[in-house]
Amino acid sequence: MIIPKKNDDIIKALIKRGEGENLDFKMAINSPQKIAKTLAAFANTSGGIILVGINDQRKIIGVDVDEEMHMVELANATFLSPSLGLEYEVYETAADYGESEEDINLLLIRVYKSKNNCYFKARDGSFFLFHRIGDRNAMVPMPSDPNSPQAEN
């Protein structure tokens, strides 16, 4: 278990900055495949941060950190080639809803720019390359790279 940090200034600054090429908010991670595309896109562009526990209206809702980390690790091992070295940070903060000042946790995932392309592996065995363009993950043409997973040897 990662010891939660208490630094509301970092969380507020990220929320204020908003989603873009290097930042993505997730309410929760429900699909290992979808988060794998985001991980690959960040790694293939310039790196980035995924902040889990923020809804579409930029409200802090919190998450079960262990469950979210499990989903990210499953995505990394199953759908990425090569898998990425990721860093996790947990932040404890107050919820944004109602009168409650209950402390909840957010998960911050740091994805670093990869030296080599990181490919998304589909269930059928095909590979795809994603880049981050603005606040979206975009599939880009596969390179004619002899080191790519689909290159014939």
N, C-alpha and C positions, 0 to 999 in steps of 0.2 A: 504494500500500500504506500502510495506517495503521500507525504505529509502536505496537507493543504497550506497554501500561502494566503495571507490576508493582505491584498493590495488592490483596493477598489480603484485606485487611479489608473492602473494598467488596464483593467477591464473597461472602465469608462472611456479611456482614450481609444481602445480598439472599437468599441461600439460606436463612438462618435465618428471615427474614421470611415466606418462602413465597409461593405464588401467591395472587393476589387481584385486586381491581379494577384495580390499577395495575402488576401484575407477572405475567409469564408465563414459564415455562421451556420450552425446546424442546431435545430431544436433537439434532435437525437439522431443516432445512426441506426437506421432501420434496415439498410441494405449494404452488405459488404461489397457488392459489385459497384454500387453508386459511389461509395466513399473511395474505393480503389481508383476510380477515374479521377477524382479530385486529387488524391495523393500523387498519382502519376503526372497529372497536369502541372501541379506545383513543382514537382521534381524536375520536369522537363522544361520549365520556364525559368523562374528565378527563385524558387522556394516560396514558402508561405506559412501562414498560420490558419489552423482550423479551430474555431472556438465553438465548443459544443455545450449547449444549454441556453441558447439564445433563440427566441422565436423570430418569425418573419417581420414583426413590428419592432425588432431590436429590444425586446423585453427579456430580462433575465428570468429563466424558469428553472434552471438547474437540471442535473442528470445524476444517474447512478454511475459514478466514474468507473467502477470495475467492469460493468456491463459494456460501457462505451469503449473502453480500452480493449476488451475482448473482441468486439466487433471490428475494430481497426486492425488488430493483430491478425484476425481471421482474413480480412481483406488483403493485408500485406502478404501473408503467406500463400493465399490461394489464387489471387488475381493479379499479382504484380511480378514482373520478371525484369531485372532482379528485384528481390524484396528490398525495401528501404530501411535505413537506420532512422528511426523517428525518436523525437524527444517529447515527453509528456510533462505537463505541469498542471497541478490542481489548484484552483483558487476557490476559497470560501468567501462568500459574499451574501448580502441580503437579497431576498426575492423582490421583484418589482411589482408584484400584484397585491391588491387588497390592502388591508390594514396590517397584515402580518409582517413582522420583521424577522421572520425565520431565516436562519443561515442555511444556505444551500451550496452545492459544489458545481463548478464549471470545469470542463476539461479543455486545456489548451494543447494542441498538437503542433509541434514544429516540424515542418518538412523542409529539408535542405535541398538546394539545387544539386542534381545528380551530375556526376562527371560524364556518365554515359546515359543513353536513353533508357528510360524506364517504360516498359511496355505493359499494357493492360492485356491480360490473358482471358479471353472469353471461355465460357464453358465448353464450346465446341473445339477448343484448341487453337483458334485463330488469335492473332495478336494485333493490337491497335496502339497507335501513338496519340497521346493527348497533350495539348498545350493549354495554358491558361490565357484567355483573351478577355480582358476586362474582368467581369465577375462570372464568367462562364468557362466551362471546360469544352474545348473544341477538338474534335478528332482531326488530325492532320495526316497527309499522305505518309506512308511508310518510306523510310529512307532506303536507298540502294546501298546499304551498309553491310559489308560481309560479316559483321558481328551481330546483326539483328537476328532475333530468334527465328525468322522465316527464311533466312538466307540458306541457300542450298550449299552443302559442303561436298 
